[in-house]
Amino acid sequence: MVQAEQLASIRNRIAAACAKAGRTSDSVQLLAVSKTFPLGDILEFHVCGQTAFGENYLQEALDKITQLADHPNAQQKAPPIEWHFIGPIQSNKTKPIAENFPWVHSVDRLKIAQRLSDQRPAHLPPLNVLVQINTSGEDSKSGIEPEQAHAMCMAISAMKNLTLRGLMTIPSNTDNSEKLKAELLKCKSIFDDLNAQGLSMDTLSMGMSADLELAIECGSTCVRVGSALFGARNHSR
Ligand SMILES: *Cc1c(COP(=O)(O)O)cnc(C)c1O
């Protein structure tokens, strides 16, 4: 099964990068980024033991979550699929996110965080959130400025229905590995500083198909891998 091989190959890359960095391979979680790929592909990976899947587009994700209900075998397979929302969040879309996802990686406004907390259904455990940091300095990139991280994280950590788990970043799209490394290390240093100041975050979400080794070297605990697992995305949205 091709999915089993793809998964093994990514797990090997993660394990090798961890070994090189003197870290244990269970210190890095694999988030399979399934945007643009159908539920059928996700189920193939789930059968091979992958449980965490990341989605960027709300409607597409909700469609897959609804379709999953028609697959009782997949729903019964333990551990079940765990959906992570990793895309830009519009404030009028927070309710379905709060209702359908256990994890959100892309919180970049206090207003969004407050709405997610207010709209998290009472019967569900607190929503796990990561604050997205703009480490590239590019205006076009979403994420908060590093200087705002302390205030934002302190405020979120006090919100009733959220659990602040850590930080996420999408660095510059560049071949310059020194620049990339500087951005990844900036996020790691903000993460360490905030923990030293009393927060207890355990998740640093950084690294994608092309740069997961560098991200692990820089302290990532969660790599978000799309194309190296699912193949190239031909319809970009
Ligand atoms: C698409 C996407 C990824 C995966 O990127 P690949 O290069 O396909 O591994 C990771 N993180 C975010 C936020 C994404 O949008």
The ligand as an SDF file (V2000), in Angstrom:
LIG
                    3D

 15 15  0  0  0  0  0  0  0  0999 V2000
   -0.3290   23.3160    3.0990 C   0  0  0  0  0  0  0  0  0  0  0  0
    0.2420   23.5660    4.4360 C   0  0  0  0  0  0  0  0  0  0  0  0
    1.2190   22.7200    4.9820 C   0  0  0  0  0  0  0  0  0  0  0  0
    1.8150   21.5310    4.2330 C   0  0  0  0  0  0  0  0  0  0  0  0
    2.6880   21.9520    3.2530 O   0  0  0  0  0  0  0  0  0  0  0  0
    3.5190   20.8720    2.3700 P   0  0  0  0  0  0  0  0  0  0  0  0
    4.6010   21.6920    1.7890 O   0  0  0  0  0  0  0  0  0  0  0  0
    2.5810   20.3280    1.3710 O   0  0  0  0  0  0  0  0  0  0  0  0
    4.0350   19.8450    3.3090 O   0  0  0  0  0  0  0  0  0  0  0  0
    1.6670   22.9740    6.2600 C   0  0  0  0  0  0  0  0  0  0  0  0
    1.1840   24.0230    6.9800 N   0  0  0  0  0  0  0  0  0  0  0  0
    0.2560   24.8590    6.4920 C   0  0  0  0  0  0  0  0  0  0  0  0
   -0.2320   25.9830    7.3360 C   0  0  0  0  0  0  0  0  0  0  0  0
   -0.2380   24.6670    5.2130 C   0  0  0  0  0  0  0  0  0  0  0  0
   -1.1460   25.5120    4.7250 O   0  0  0  0  0  0  0  0  0  0  0  0
  1  2  1  0
  2  3  1  0
  2 14  2  0
  3  4  1  0
  3 10  2  0
  4  5  1  0
  5  6  1  0
  6  7  2  0
  6  8  1  0
  6  9  1  0
 10 11  1  0
 11 12  2  0
 12 13  1  0
 12 14  1  0
 14 15  1  0
M  END
$$$$
